[in-house]
Amino acid sequence: MAEKASKAEATVEEVVVEQPKQEVSLKESNPEKFLKDFNWHNYEEGIDQVDEVQLQEFEKLVAANFVDTLNDEVVEGTVVHMTDRDAIIDINAKSEGVISLNEFRYNPNLKVGDKVEVLIDVREDATGQLILSHRKARTIKAWDRVNKAHDDGTVVNGFVKCRTKGGMIVDVFGIEAFLPGSQIDVKPIRDYDIYVGKTMEFKIVKINHEFKNVVVSHKALIEADIEEQKKEIIGQLEKGQVLEGVVKNITSYGVFVDLGGVDGLIHITDLSWSRINHPNEIVDLDQKLNVVILDFDEDKTRIQLGLKQLNAHPWDALGDGLKVGDKVKGKVVVIADYGAFIEVAEGVEGLIHVSEMSWSTHLRSAQDFVKVGDEVDAVVLTLDRDERKMSLGIKQLTPDPWTDITKKYPVGSNHKGIVRNFTNFGVFVELEEGIDGLIYISDLSWTKKIKHPSEFTNIGDTLDVVVLELDVEGRKLSLGHKQTTDNPWDKYEGEFAVGTKHTAKIDEIVDKGAVINFNEDISAFVPKRHLEKEDGTDLKKGEEAQFVIIEFNKEFKKVVASHMSVHKEEEAKIVKQAAKVAAQQAEESKPTLGDANAKLQEIKDKMEGKKK
C-alpha cells in the first residue's frame, strides 16, 4: 500500500502546481482519499498547467492500481497473509479483505500467493474494513458454469454424495444437484449404494432458476453412446444372422436380449421347439447366448430373434418308421376345449380331437378325458411330415360299440340310460360309453305339456327308455320314455267322453277362460262364456262347480269343458217337460185361449223362480 501511495503522490505533485496547505496535508496523510475527493474543476489554474499527455498517464496509473469495489462483484485476489482463522486477500483495492478459513475447507492446501475468486460483499464495514466472501464467489461462478454447461450440452464431473428419496445427491461445481434413480443407468438399478462416493460424468438436463434446482443425468451419456453403437449394429443387420447377446429382461411372453446397444425380442414360442410355460425355464437374467435374427421392421427398431432356430427341427429327426395306424405314447402338454396336444417326442406334438377321445357322439370337453401331464396311449390317424402335423386318437384303442348295435339294442327293446345333455327339442341319454340316444320332447310324457326337457328331468338322472328307431350308418338312436308305460289317454277317452259330467275347482284364470285339473294327467280348458253361473255371474278362481265335457281329442291331448251347459241343460229339460204337459192337457180338454195363457204364465213363473 505504501508503494501505491508513493506513486500516487508523485503523480499528484507533477499535476498540482499550487495547492492550499489543507489540500497538500490531505494528500500526504491519505492520498487515496485525496484522489477520490479531489475536484479538478475547482483548480482551474492547476489544470491549465497540465498538458493532456500527463493527464492520460495519470488516469492509466489509477486504473492499473485500484479496482472499483462494487457490491456483488466477483474478482480475483491473492492470498497475502494467513492466520489460524483467516486469510488476508489483496484485490488491488485501497485495503485488503479478510475471509474465514472455513470457506476454504474444500482446499486444505491453501497458501500465501494462491489466486482465489472472491465476492466484494461490503466495501466498508463500521471499521472501514473491506468485506469479502469466497463461498459466495464460488456459488456465483458455479451457477455460471452450470448454466453454460446446460446451454452448451457439455459433460461435467460430479461427486455422488449420498442417497435420497428417489435418487442421489451429486456435487457439481459446489452445487448440490439431484440425480433421479431412473437417470443413473439404462438398466434398472438394484443397489443405489454402490454409486455413493464415486465421481462420475453427468449431463445437466434441467435447471429451475426459481427454486435453484439442478437435475443431472448419467443415463443420457450412456444412451448417446448406445445410440452410436445402435446405428452401427442396425446398419449391419441381416435375416438369418447369428449374434451374441445378453438377456436383459424376462417377461411372460418372451425375452429381451441386448445385442450391444440394440434390443431384440425372443418370443416364448421361439425359445424352444418344446412347449414351455415361462421363458425362465430356458434362460436366466444376464445370461450370454447366441441368437438368430428372424425379422425386423423397415426402420429396424423392432428386431425379432430366435433361439430354437439354432438347432435342427425335431420333426427332421423323427424316424421314417412312424406311420398311420401305429400306436404311440406321449405326454399331455396343452388342453383346449376342442382337444389335447400330446408330445410324442421332444418338439413333436400331435392333436387328439375331442371327437377322437370317445366313441360317444355326445360332445364333451377334453378336460373330461385327460389333464395336463397325463401319459396316454394313442393311435396315429394322420401324419403330414411336410406340414409337420399329426392327428391322434384314443377311442381307436377300444372296439367300436356300434359294431353289434342291432343285437344289443334292437327296436322295441327296453333299457336304462343316464341323462347327459339337454337341447331345446329333447334329451340325450347314454346307454353305455359310446352309445347315445335322443328322446324327443314329445316322447317324454303322455300327458304333460313340456316346454323344455329340464322341466321333466335333470342331468345325471336315470331314465327308462325304449328303442324307437335305429340308424346304424348314421349312428343315430331314437329313444322314448313315455312308451315304457301305457297311454293313459286310451283309458281317459271313455272316462272323459263328450257329455260326461265332472266336479272340479277353477285352478287358473286366463285371458280367454280358465283351466281346471281333473287329476294329475287331465287338464281341461273352460272358455270364458262357459264360466257363467245360473245367476249370470262367472266362476272365480278356487270355486268348485260341476262341468260337462264338450270336446275330447286324444291325439292332440285337448279337453274342453263347460259349466254353463250344465244349468242350460236343466232349463231346456224344464221347458221340454212343460210343453209336454200342456199338450196332454190340450188333448184332454180343449182349453180356451185364456186357459192356455194362464198355463203359459204358470210355466213362465216357474222358470223365473228357478233362476231366482
C-alpha positions in Angstrom: 0.0 0.0 0.0 2.9 2.4 0.7 4.2 1.8 -2.8 0.8 2.6 -4.3 0.6 5.8 -2.2 4.1 7.0 -3.2 3.2 6.6 -6.9 0.1 8.5 -6.4 1.9 11.3 -4.5 4.5 11.7 -7.2 1.8 12.0 -9.8 -0.1 14.5 -7.8 3.0 16.7 -7.3 3.5 16.8 -11.0 -0.1 17.7 -11.7 -0.8 20.3 -9.0 1.3 23.5 -9.1 -0.2 25.5 -6.3 -2.5 23.9 -3.7 -3.7 25.2 -0.4 -1.9 23.8 2.6 -5.0 21.9 3.7 -5.1 20.1 0.3 -1.4 19.2 0.5 -1.8 17.9 4.0 -4.6 15.7 3.0 -2.6 14.3 0.1 0.2 13.4 2.3 -1.8 11.9 5.1 -4.3 9.9 2.9 -3.5 10.0 -0.8 -6.3 7.5 -1.8 -9.0 9.7 -0.2 -7.4 12.7 -1.7 -7.6 11.3 -5.2 -11.2 10.2 -4.7 -12.3 13.6 -3.3 -10.2 15.9 -5.3 -12.3 18.2 -7.6 -10.2 19.2 -10.6 -12.7 21.7 -11.7 -12.1 23.9 -8.6 -8.5 24.3 -9.6 -8.6 25.8 -13.0 -5.1 27.3 -12.7 -3.6 23.9 -11.9 -5.5 22.3 -14.8 -4.3 25.0 -17.2 -0.7 24.0 -16.5 -1.2 20.2 -17.0 -0.9 19.0 -20.5 -3.1 16.4 -22.0 -0.4 13.7 -22.1 0.3 13.8 -18.4 -3.5 13.6 -17.5 -3.9 10.4 -19.6 -0.9 8.8 -17.9 -2.3 9.6 -14.5 -5.7 8.0 -15.4 -3.9 4.9 -16.6 -1.9 4.7 -13.4 -5.1 4.9 -11.3 -6.9 2.2 -13.3 -3.9 -0.2 -13.1 -3.5 0.0 -9.3 -7.0 0.3 -7.9 -10.3 -1.7 -8.5 -13.8 -0.4 -8.4 -15.2 -2.1 -5.3 -18.8 -2.5 -6.3 -21.1 -4.8 -4.3 -21.8 -8.4 -5.5 -18.9 -8.3 -7.9 -16.6 -11.3 -8.3 -12.9 -10.5 -8.7 -9.7 -12.4 -8.4 -7.5 -11.8 -5.4 -4.2 -13.0 -4.0 -3.6 -14.5 -0.6 -1.0 -12.2 1.1 -1.2 -13.4 4.6 -2.8 -16.3 6.7 -3.6 -16.6 10.4 -5.0 -19.5 12.3 -8.5 -18.4 11.5 -8.4 -16.0 8.5 -6.8 -15.4 5.1 -5.9 -11.9 4.1 -6.7 -11.3 0.4 -5.4 -8.4 -1.8 -7.7 -7.4 -4.6 -5.9 -4.2 -5.5 -8.4 -2.1 -3.5 -7.5 0.6 -1.0 -7.3 -2.1 1.6 -7.1 -5.9 1.9 -10.0 -8.1 2.7 -10.4 -10.8 5.3 -12.0 -14.2 4.7 -12.5 -17.0 7.3 -10.6 -20.2 6.5 -13.9 -22.1 7.0 -14.7 -21.0 3.4 -11.6 -22.9 2.2 -12.3 -26.2 3.9 -12.5 -27.9 0.5 -8.9 -26.7 -0.2 -6.8 -27.6 2.9 -3.6 -26.8 1.0 -4.3 -23.1 0.6 -1.1 -21.0 0.9 0.2 -17.4 0.5 0.4 -16.4 -3.1 -2.6 -18.5 -4.3 -5.1 -16.8 -6.5 -8.7 -17.1 -5.3 -12.1 -15.8 -6.5 -13.9 -13.5 -4.1 -17.1 -11.6 -3.9 -16.9 -8.0 -2.8 -19.7 -8.3 -0.2 -19.4 -4.9 1.6 -17.0 -2.1 0.6 -16.5 -0.9 4.1 -17.9 -2.1 7.4 -18.2 0.1 10.5 -14.4 -0.1 11.0 -13.6 0.7 7.3 -12.7 -2.9 6.6 -13.3 -4.4 3.1 -15.6 -7.5 3.5 -15.0 -10.3 1.0 -16.6 -13.8 0.5 -15.0 -16.7 -1.2 -18.0 -19.0 -0.7 -20.4 -16.6 -2.4 -18.0 -16.1 -5.2 -17.7 -19.9 -5.8 -21.5 -20.1 -5.8 -22.0 -17.4 -8.4 -19.2 -18.8 -10.6 -20.6 -22.3 -10.1 -24.1 -21.2 -11.3 -22.4 -19.5 -14.3 -20.6 -22.8 -15.1 -23.8 -24.9 -14.6 -25.9 -22.6 -16.9 -23.1 -22.7 -19.5 -22.8 -26.5 -19.3 -26.6 -26.8 -19.7 -26.8 -24.4 -22.6 -23.8 -25.9 -24.4 -24.7 -29.5 -23.5 -21.2 -30.2 -22.2 -20.3 -33.1 -19.9 -19.4 -32.2 -16.3 -17.9 -34.2 -13.4 -19.8 -34.7 -10.2 -19.3 -36.3 -6.9 -22.1 -38.6 -5.6 -22.6 -37.5 -2.0 -25.4 -39.6 -0.7 -28.7 -41.3 -1.4 -32.1 -39.5 -1.2 -35.7 -40.3 -1.9 -36.0 -41.3 -5.5 -32.3 -40.9 -6.4 -28.9 -39.5 -5.4 -27.4 -36.1 -4.4 -24.5 -35.1 -6.6 -22.0 -32.2 -6.0 -21.4 -30.3 -9.3 -19.2 -27.2 -9.1 -20.1 -27.0 -5.4 -23.8 -27.1 -6.1 -26.0 -29.9 -4.9 -27.8 -31.4 -7.9 -30.4 -34.2 -8.0 -29.8 -37.4 -9.9 -33.1 -39.4 -10.3 -32.9 -43.1 -10.0 -34.2 -43.6 -13.5 -31.3 -41.4 -14.8 -28.4 -43.4 -13.3 -28.3 -46.1 -16.0 -30.2 -47.6 -18.9 -30.7 -50.8 -16.9 -32.8 -50.9 -13.7 -30.7 -50.3 -10.6 -30.9 -52.8 -7.8 -28.4 -51.3 -5.4 -28.0 -47.5 -5.3 -25.4 -47.6 -2.6 -22.6 -48.8 -4.9 -22.6 -45.3 -6.5 -22.2 -43.3 -3.3 -18.7 -41.8 -3.0 -17.9 -42.1 -6.7 -17.0 -39.3 -9.2 -18.9 -39.7 -12.4 -19.7 -37.9 -15.6 -23.1 -36.2 -16.0 -25.1 -34.1 -18.3 -27.2 -31.2 -16.9 -30.7 -31.9 -18.2 -32.8 -29.3 -16.2 -32.4 -26.1 -14.2 -35.1 -24.5 -12.2 -33.8 -20.9 -11.6 -36.7 -20.0 -9.3 -36.0 -22.8 -6.8 -32.3 -23.1 -7.6 -32.7 -26.8 -8.5 -30.4 -28.7 -10.9 -31.2 -32.1 -12.3 -28.4 -34.2 -13.9 -28.3 -37.5 -15.8 -25.7 -40.2 -16.3 -28.1 -42.3 -18.4 -28.2 -39.6 -21.1 -24.5 -40.1 -21.7 -24.9 -43.9 -21.9 -27.8 -43.5 -24.3 -25.7 -41.3 -26.5 -23.0 -43.9 -26.7 -25.6 -46.7 -27.2 -27.2 -44.7 -30.0 -24.0 -44.6 -31.8 -23.5 -48.3 -31.3 -27.1 -49.0 -32.3 -26.6 -47.2 -35.6 -23.5 -49.2 -36.4 -25.2 -52.5 -35.4 -28.5 -51.8 -37.2 -26.7 -51.0 -40.4 -25.2 -54.5 -40.5 -28.4 -56.5 -39.6 -29.4 -59.3 -41.9 -32.1 -62.0 -41.6 -30.5 -65.3 -40.5 -27.5 -63.5 -39.0 -26.3 -65.1 -35.7 -25.3 -62.6 -33.0 -24.2 -62.8 -29.3 -26.4 -61.1 -26.8 -27.1 -60.8 -23.1 -30.5 -61.5 -21.5 -31.7 -58.0 -20.4 -35.3 -58.7 -19.3 -37.6 -61.7 -19.0 -41.4 -61.4 -19.3 -44.2 -63.9 -19.5 -44.4 -63.6 -23.3 -40.7 -63.5 -24.2 -37.1 -62.5 -23.5 -35.4 -59.1 -24.4 -31.8 -59.5 -25.5 -29.2 -56.7 -25.6 -27.2 -57.1 -28.8 -24.7 -54.4 -27.8 -26.9 -51.3 -27.7 -29.8 -52.7 -29.7 -32.6 -54.8 -28.0 -34.3 -57.7 -29.7 -37.2 -59.9 -28.6 -37.3 -63.7 -28.5 -40.9 -64.7 -28.3 -41.7 -67.5 -26.0 -42.6 -69.7 -29.0 -39.1 -69.1 -30.4 -37.2 -70.2 -27.3 -37.7 -74.0 -27.6 -39.1 -76.5 -30.0 -40.9 -77.9 -27.0 -43.8 -76.1 -25.2 -42.8 -74.2 -22.1 -44.9 -72.3 -19.6 -42.4 -69.5 -18.9 -39.2 -68.2 -20.5 -37.3 -68.6 -17.3 -37.4 -72.4 -17.9 -34.9 -71.8 -20.7 -32.8 -68.7 -19.9 -31.6 -66.7 -16.9 -31.2 -62.9 -16.4 -27.8 -61.6 -17.6 -27.1 -64.9 -19.4 -25.0 -64.7 -22.6 -26.3 -66.6 -25.6 -26.3 -66.8 -29.4 -29.5 -65.8 -31.2 -30.5 -65.7 -34.8 -32.3 -62.7 -36.5 -35.6 -63.8 -37.7 -37.1 -60.5 -38.9 -37.1 -56.7 -38.3 -39.2 -53.8 -39.4 -38.2 -51.3 -42.1 -36.7 -48.9 -39.6 -35.0 -51.8 -37.8 -36.3 -50.6 -34.5 -38.1 -53.9 -33.7 -35.9 -57.0 -34.1 -37.4 -60.4 -33.8 -34.9 -63.0 -32.6 -34.9 -66.8 -32.3 -33.1 -69.3 -30.1 -34.6 -72.6 -31.1 -33.8 -72.0 -34.7 -30.1 -72.6 -34.0 -31.0 -76.3 -33.6 -32.5 -78.7 -36.2 -36.3 -79.1 -36.1 -37.3 -82.2 -34.1 -39.6 -83.3 -37.0 -36.4 -83.7 -39.1 -35.1 -86.2 -36.7 -38.4 -88.1 -36.5 -37.9 -91.7 -37.6 -39.2 -92.8 -41.0 -40.7 -95.9 -39.4 -43.6 -94.0 -37.9 -46.7 -94.3 -40.0 -50.5 -94.0 -39.8 -52.0 -96.7 -37.6 -49.0 -97.0 -35.3 -49.5 -96.8 -31.6 -47.6 -94.1 -29.7 -47.1 -92.9 -26.1 -47.0 -89.3 -25.2 -47.5 -86.7 -22.6 -50.4 -84.2 -22.5 -48.8 -80.7 -22.8 -51.8 -78.5 -23.6 -55.6 -78.9 -23.3 -58.1 -76.9 -25.2 -61.9 -77.2 -25.5 -61.6 -78.9 -28.9 -58.8 -81.4 -27.9 -55.4 -82.1 -26.3 -51.9 -81.8 -27.7 -49.7 -84.8 -27.0 -45.9 -84.6 -27.1 -44.8 -87.9 -28.6 -41.1 -86.8 -28.9 -39.2 -83.6 -27.9 -40.7 -80.9 -30.0 -43.0 -83.2 -31.9 -46.7 -82.9 -31.0 -50.0 -84.5 -32.2 -53.5 -83.4 -31.6 -56.2 -85.6 -30.2 -59.5 -84.0 -31.2 -62.3 -84.4 -28.6 -64.3 -86.4 -31.1 -61.4 -88.9 -31.2 -61.4 -89.4 -27.4 -64.6 -91.4 -27.1 -67.0 -93.3 -29.4 -69.8 -91.3 -28.0 -71.3 -88.8 -30.3 -72.3 -86.6 -27.4 -69.9 -83.7 -27.4 -67.9 -83.1 -24.2 -64.8 -81.1 -23.3 -61.3 -82.6 -23.5 -60.9 -82.0 -19.8 -63.4 -84.8 -19.2 -60.9 -87.3 -20.5 -57.4 -86.1 -19.8 -55.4 -83.5 -17.9 -52.0 -81.8 -18.4 -49.1 -84.1 -17.5 -51.0 -87.4 -18.2 -49.2 -90.1 -20.0 -51.6 -91.5 -22.7 -51.5 -94.1 -25.4 -52.9 -93.2 -28.8 -53.1 -94.2 -32.5 -51.7 -92.2 -35.3 -54.6 -91.2 -37.5 -52.9 -88.7 -39.9 -49.3 -87.8 -40.5 -48.0 -84.9 -42.6 -44.2 -84.5 -42.4 -44.2 -81.5 -44.8 -46.7 -79.5 -42.7 -45.3 -81.1 -39.5 -48.8 -82.0 -38.3 -50.1 -85.2 -36.7 -53.5 -86.2 -35.5 -54.0 -88.9 -32.9 -56.9 -90.9 -31.5 -57.7 -92.6 -28.2 -61.0 -94.3 -28.9 -59.4 -96.4 -31.6 -57.7 -98.4 -28.9 -61.1 -99.9 -27.9 -63.7 -101.7 -30.0 -66.4 -99.7 -31.7 -69.6 -100.3 -29.7 -71.7 -99.7 -32.8 -70.3 -102.8 -34.4 -73.0 -105.1 -33.0 -75.6 -102.4 -32.1 -78.5 -104.2 -33.7 -78.0 -107.2 -31.4 -77.6 -105.2 -28.2 -80.3 -102.6 -28.9 -83.0 -103.8 -31.2 -86.0 -101.7 -31.9 -88.6 -102.1 -29.2 -86.2 -103.2 -26.5 -86.3 -101.6 -23.1 -83.2 -100.2 -21.4 -82.0 -97.8 -18.7 -79.9 -94.7 -19.6 -78.3 -91.7 -18.0 -79.3 -88.1 -19.0 -76.1 -86.5 -20.4 -77.3 -83.3 -22.1 -80.3 -81.2 -23.0 -81.4 -79.5 -26.2 -84.5 -77.4 -26.9 -86.0 -80.3 -28.7 -85.1 -83.3 -26.5 -82.7 -85.2 -24.1 -79.5 -87.1 -24.9 -79.3 -90.3 -22.9 -76.2 -92.5 -22.7 -76.9 -96.2 -22.8 -73.2 -97.1 -22.5 -69.9 -95.5 -23.3 -70.1 -94.5 -27.0 -73.9 -95.2 -27.4 -76.1 -92.2 -27.1 -79.7 -91.9 -28.0 -82.1 -88.9 -28.3 -85.5 -88.7 -26.6 -87.6 -86.0 -28.4 -89.5 -83.8 -26.0 -92.8 -85.2 -27.3 -91.7 -88.7 -26.2 -91.1 -87.8 -22.6 -94.7 -87.8 -21.3 -98.1 -88.9 -22.4 -100.0 -86.2 -20.6 -97.6 -83.3 -19.6 -97.1 -80.4 -21.9 -93.3 -79.8 -21.6 -91.7 -76.6 -22.9 -88.1 -77.6 -22.1 -86.6 -81.0 -21.0 -85.3 -79.5 -17.8 -88.9 -79.3 -16.6 -89.1 -83.1 -16.7 -85.7 -84.4 -15.7 -82.1 -83.4 -14.6 -78.6 -84.1 -15.9 -77.4 -87.4 -14.4 -80.9 -88.8 -13.8 -81.5 -92.4 -14.8 -84.5 -92.9 -17.2 -86.3 -96.0 -18.5 -86.3 -95.9 -22.3 -87.4 -98.0 -25.3 -85.6 -98.1 -28.6 -87.9 -96.5 -31.2 -85.6 -96.2 -34.3 -82.1 -97.3 -35.1 -79.9 -95.8 -37.9 -76.6 -97.8 -37.9 -74.9 -95.9 -40.8 -75.8 -92.6 -39.3 -75.0 -93.8 -35.8 -78.4 -92.4 -34.6 -80.6 -93.9 -31.9 -84.1 -92.7 -31.3 -85.5 -93.4 -27.8 -88.7 -92.9 -26.0 -89.6 -92.6 -22.3 -93.4 -92.3 -22.3 -93.6 -95.5 -24.4 -92.4 -97.5 -21.3 -95.9 -97.0 -19.8 -99.4 -97.4 -21.2 -101.0 -94.4 -22.8 -103.5 -93.1 -20.2 -105.4 -91.3 -22.8 -106.8 -94.6 -24.0 -108.4 -95.0 -20.6 -109.5 -91.4 -20.3 -111.2 -91.5 -23.8 -114.2 -93.2 -22.2 -114.0 -91.7 -18.8 -114.0 -88.1 -20.1 -116.2 -88.7 -23.2 -118.2 -85.8 -24.5 -121.3 -85.2 -22.4 -119.9 -86.7 -19.2 -120.1 -84.5 -16.0 -117.3 -84.0 -13.5 -116.7 -81.8 -10.4 -113.6 -79.7 -10.2 -112.1 -76.4 -9.0 -111.1 -73.4 -11.1 -107.2 -73.6 -10.9 -106.2 -70.7 -13.1 -108.0 -67.8 -14.8 -106.5 -66.9 -18.3 -107.4 -64.2 -20.9 -109.9 -66.4 -22.8 -111.2 -68.5 -20.0 -110.0 -70.8 -17.2 -108.1 -74.0 -16.6 -109.3 -76.9 -14.4 -107.5 -80.1 -13.4 -109.5 -83.2 -13.1 -106.4 -85.3 -12.0 -102.6 -85.3 -12.5 -103.0 -86.2 -16.1 -106.1 -84.5 -17.4 -106.5 -80.7 -17.6 -109.3 -79.0 -19.3 -109.9 -75.6 -20.8 -113.2 -73.7 -20.0 -114.0 -70.9 -22.5 -114.9 -67.6 -20.9 -118.6 -67.7 -21.9 -118.9 -71.2 -20.4 -117.9 -69.9 -16.9 -121.4 -68.3 -16.5 -123.4 -69.4 -13.5 -127.2 -69.6 -13.2 -127.3 -66.1 -11.6 -125.5 -64.6 -14.6 -122.1 -64.2 -12.8 -118.8 -66.0 -13.7 -117.0 -68.6 -11.7 -113.9 -67.3 -9.8 -110.5 -68.9 -9.1 -110.8 -71.6 -6.4 -114.7 -72.1 -6.9 -115.8 -75.7 -7.2 -118.5 -76.5 -9.7 -119.9 -79.2 -12.0 -118.6 -79.2 -15.6 -119.6 -81.1 -18.6 -117.1 -82.2 -21.3 -117.9 -80.6 -24.6 -114.8 -81.7 -26.5 -112.2 -84.5 -26.1 -109.2 -85.0 -28.6 -106.9 -87.9 -27.7 -104.4 -87.2 -30.5 -103.8 -83.6 -29.5 -104.5 -84.1 -25.8 -107.2 -81.5 -25.8 -110.1 -81.4 -23.4 -112.8 -78.6 -23.3 -115.4 -78.3 -20.5 -118.3 -76.1 -19.7 -120.2 -75.1 -16.6 -122.9 -73.0 -18.3 -124.0 -76.0 -20.3 -124.9 -77.8 -17.1 -127.6 -75.3 -15.9 -128.7 -74.5 -19.5 -129.4 -78.2 -20.0 -131.6 -78.2 -16.9 -133.6 -75.2 -18.3 -134.1 -77.0 -21.5 -135.4 -80.0 -19.7 -137.9 -77.9 -17.8 -139.2 -76.2 -20.9 -139.5 -79.5 -22.7 -141.4 -81.1 -19.8 -143.8 -78.1 -19.5 -144.6 -78.3 -23.2 -145.3 -82.0 -23.0 -147.7 -81.4 -20.1 -149.5 -78.6 -21.9 -150.0 -80.8 -24.9 -151.5 -83.6 -22.8 -154.0 -81.2 -21.2 -154.9 -79.8 -24.5 -155.9 -83.3 -25.7 -158.0 -84.0 -22.5 -159.9 -80.8 -22.5 -159.8 -78.2 -25.2 -158.8 -75.3 -23.2 -159.8 -71.8 -24.0 -157.4 -69.2 -25.1 -157.5 -67.7 -21.5 -156.7 -71.1 -20.1 -153.8 -71.5 -22.4 -152.4 -68.1 -21.5 -152.8 -68.9 -17.8 -150.9 -72.2 -18.2 -148.1 -70.5 -20.1 -147.9 -67.8 -17.4 -147.6 -70.6 -14.7 -144.7 -72.2 -16.6 -143.0 -68.8 -17.0 -143.3 -68.0 -13.3 -141.9 -71.4 -12.5 -138.9 -70.8 -14.7 -138.3 -67.4 -13.2 -138.4 -68.8 -9.7 -135.9 -71.4 -10.7 -133.4 -68.7 -11.8 -134.0 -66.9 -8.5 
